[in-house]
């Protein structure tokens, strides 16, 4: 049961600082408490934990327009943020972490403006079939967070300009471009703005948990330093993208996957997995399980079987069908 509700808002628009603050708040979380964090980034691409930096972004365009690129610890796909977008984060212990309930806070806030939204697919919120919010999740040491975007008055053309969408993902959604899949909430209610949305979200959060929220301070520079150093580093942002001999990719209900193999003398010497799947820990297991395997469809498939994971089971069946 949530006995204490805390809120905090970011004062600035630096994505490295705001991601660092999220991690600091996550470390401070206690049992039976909920931390509700609101934040905005300016002119930023945020990629998921297991995505490939070089494939997700149009690097020539982002460099020319001074767009920052950062990587978050959670899974999911790449998104574009500007000041017309509001980000939210729910932080709680696993016993009180409830995605439908947390999502309900967002829906309840929009109902106050007579905007009827719905949760769809793996992680999207929709109005009239158009996406205005993507959500992602992170779990560690008995605590979790749920964060997402709220497109209110964003420049939607920028997403198409700066992102390289997965054609398999677009095909699965029966659309031809990033722009056609997303919408601003101002299209549903032209009077809505960022500050009003913050107020509505806080009201809905207090109503959902039945307690008044206490404001807490944004983490200071000393608290942030460890994570700003990490999230601002080239090693973290670009990730590990070694040369590879073979690439195969597919899309499943849980997301897309790209596997890149380096093979020596018929054995997998390394494999990297890039994915927009929410379950980042499952994606990280792939390299461990496949490195050192005989490079054949059967051997790779067998290595992923019986791991207690739907993702790995799906990959095992798929690899069995490949001509490797």
N, C-alpha and C positions, 0 to 999 in steps of 0.2 A: 504493500500500500504506500502511495506517495504521501508523506507527511510534511514535506517542505518543498516549495516551488521557488526557484531562483531564476531571475532573468538578467541578461547582460547584453548590451549592444556595442558593436564595434564603432569607434569614432572615426576611423579612417578607411581608406579603400585599397590598401596594399594587400594583395592576396597572400603573400608570404607571412605577413604579420597576422592576418586573420585566420589562416590555417594553423599557425603556431598557437594562437589563442585558443582555438578549438581543442588542440591537444593538451594544453595546460589545464583548461577547464575539465577535460576528460580525466586527467590525473587527480583533480580535486574532488571528483564526484564521490558521494557517499551513499550508502544503502538507504533506500526509502526516500530518496530525494530526486527531483527532476531539475536539471538545468536547461533553460530555454534560451538559446543564443541566436541573436539576429545580426546579420552582417552583410556587407556589400563589397564587391570588388569592382575595380574600374578597368575596362579594356583588357580583359584577361581570358585566356583559354585555360581551363582546368581539365586535366586528363586523369583517368582512373589509374589505380595502383598498378594494374598489370597491362596497361596499354603501351603501344610502341610510339614514342615521341615523334619519330621521323615519319610515321605513317598517318598519324591522327591530324596533324596540322599542316597547313600550307605555309611552310616556313619562310618562303620568299615574301609573301604578303604580310605575315605577322611581323617580320623584321622591318619591312618598309614602313609599317604603320605603328611601330613601337608597341605591339601587343605583347604583354607578358604571358609566358607559358609556365604553369606550375603543375605539380602532380600531388594529388591527395592520397591519403592512406587507404581510403575505401575503394571498393570496386566500382563497376559501372563504366559508362562511356564519357566521351569528351563533351564539354559544354562551353559556351561563350557567355561571359559575364560583363555587363556594364552597369552604370548607375541606375538604369531602368529595371534592374533585376534585384530582388531581395532574396537572400539566403537565410535559411533557418536550420537550427540544429537542436534536436532533443537528446539529452544525455541522461542515462539512468542505469541502475544495476539491472542485471539480466532478469531478475524476478519481476521487475516492474516495467521492463522494456516491452512495449506493446505496439507494434507497427500500425494495426488498424485503429487503435485508440489515438495514437499520435497523428496519423493521417486525418482522423476525425476532427482534430483541432483545426486543421487547415480548412476542411470542408465547412465546419461550423462558422469559422471566421468569414468565409465567402457568403454563406447563407445570410449573414447580417446585411449584405449588399444585394440580396436576392439573386446571387449568382449560384447556380446549381452545377456542382462539379462532381466528378466520380473518379475513383481509383481504377486503373486499367493496366492489364499486362503485368510485367515484372515490377515496374517502378514508376509509372507515369500517372499524372493527374490530368484529366481532360475536362474541357467545356465544349459541349456540342461536337465531340469527336476530335477536337484539336488540343494538342498538348501545351500546357502552360507551366508544367513542373515535372522535373525528373528527380528521383530520389535514390539515395545510396546508403549503405550501412557498414558499420565497422564494429567488431567484437574483440575484446581482449580482457583477460583476467577477471571475468565475471561482470564486466560492464560493457555497455554498447552505446553507440550513437547512431542516430537517424538524421541525415541532413538532406537538403534539397533546395531547388531553385523555385522562385516564383516570378515569372515574367509578367511585369506590370506595364512598363512603358519602354521596353528594350528596343534597340535597333536590330530587328530580326534579320536584316540583310547581312549583318556582320557574321552571323553563324555560317551562312553559306559561303561567304568570302574567305573565312579563315579555317574552316574545318574540312577534312577529307572524310565524308561519311562512308561507312561500309556499304557497298552496293547490295550486299546480301541483306543487310538490315533494312535498307530502303525498299527492297523487293518484298521483304516479309511484311512491311507496313503498307504495301501497295501504293507507294508514292514515288515521285521522281526527284525530289530535292529536299534538303533540310528545311528550307523556308516553308514548304507546303505542309509540314507536320506540326508546326508550332504557332502559337498565337500569344498576344498580350492580353492580360485581363482587362485592360482599358477598352478592348474591343467589346467586352461584355458589359462594362459600365464605364463610360468615359470620365466619370467624376472620381474614380479611384486613383489614389496616388500612394507613394511609398509610405509616407508618414501615417496615413490613415490605415494602411494595411498592417503596419506595426501595432497600432492601437487595437485593431480588430483581432489580431492574433493573440495579443496578451489577454484581452477579455475572454476569448474563446478558451485559452489555456487555463485561466483561473476557473472558468465555469466547468470545464471538463474534470479538473482535479478537485474542485470544491474548496480551494484554499486561495488566500491572497498571495501574490508573488512578491518576494523581496528582491530589490535591485542589488546586484553585487558589482564590484569594480572590475573593469577590464584588466587583465594581467599586465604587470609592469614590465619594463625592458629586461630586468634581471630574470624574471620568470620566463620570459619569451625567448631568451637568447639561445638556449639549446635547440629549440625547434626552428627559430628563424635561420640559424646556421644550417640546419639539416634541410629544411624545405627550400631554402634559397640556393643550395649547392647544385652545381652542374651535374654531379654524380646522381643525386636524387631525381632531378628534373628530367634529365635525358635517359636515365636508367641504363641497363645493360643491354646493348644491342650488338652482339658480336657477329662476325661473318657467319654465313650459313650456306650449306650446300643444297638444301631442298626446303621449299616452303609449301605447306598445304593448309587449306582453311575451309571452314564450314560454319554454318549458322544453325543453332539449336534453339529450343524454346527458352532456355536460360540465357542465351546470348551468343555472340560470335566468338570464334577461336581461330588463331593463327599459330601454327607450330613450325618452327624453323630448326632443322636438324643439321648438325655437323657430324659427318660420318667418317671414320677411319678404319680401314681393314674390315668393313662389314659390321662395325660396332658403333653405336651412337656415342660420340665423345662429348657432345653437349646438345642441349635442346632448350630453346626459349619458347615460352608460351605468352602470347598477347591476347587479351580478352577484355570485353566489357561486362563480363559476368559479375554479379554482385558478390559471389562467394570467393573472395580473393585468396583465402587460404587453400581452397581446393585447386585453384589455378597454380599456386606456388608448388603444390605437391607433384605436378606433372614432370618437371625437370628431374626431381629426385628419383621418381619411379622409372623414368625412361632412360636416363643416362646410364651407359654401360650395357644396355640391351642389344641383342642382335638386331640389326636393322632389317626387319621383315614385318609384314603386316601381322602375322600370327604372334610373334614374340612381343611386339609393342602392345597389341591388344591384351595379351595375357598379363602383362605387367600392370595394367590398369584395372584389372578385374578384382572384384571382392574387396574393395576398399571402403565400402559403406557410403558411397557417394554417387548420387544420380549423375552428376557431371562426368565423373570418371567412368561410370558404366556406359554412358552415351558415347564417350570418346572411344572406349574399348570396342563397341559395336562398329563405330564409324571406321576406326583404323583397320579392323578386320576386313572391311570391304575395299580398302585401298590396295592398289597394285604396287606394293613396296617390296 
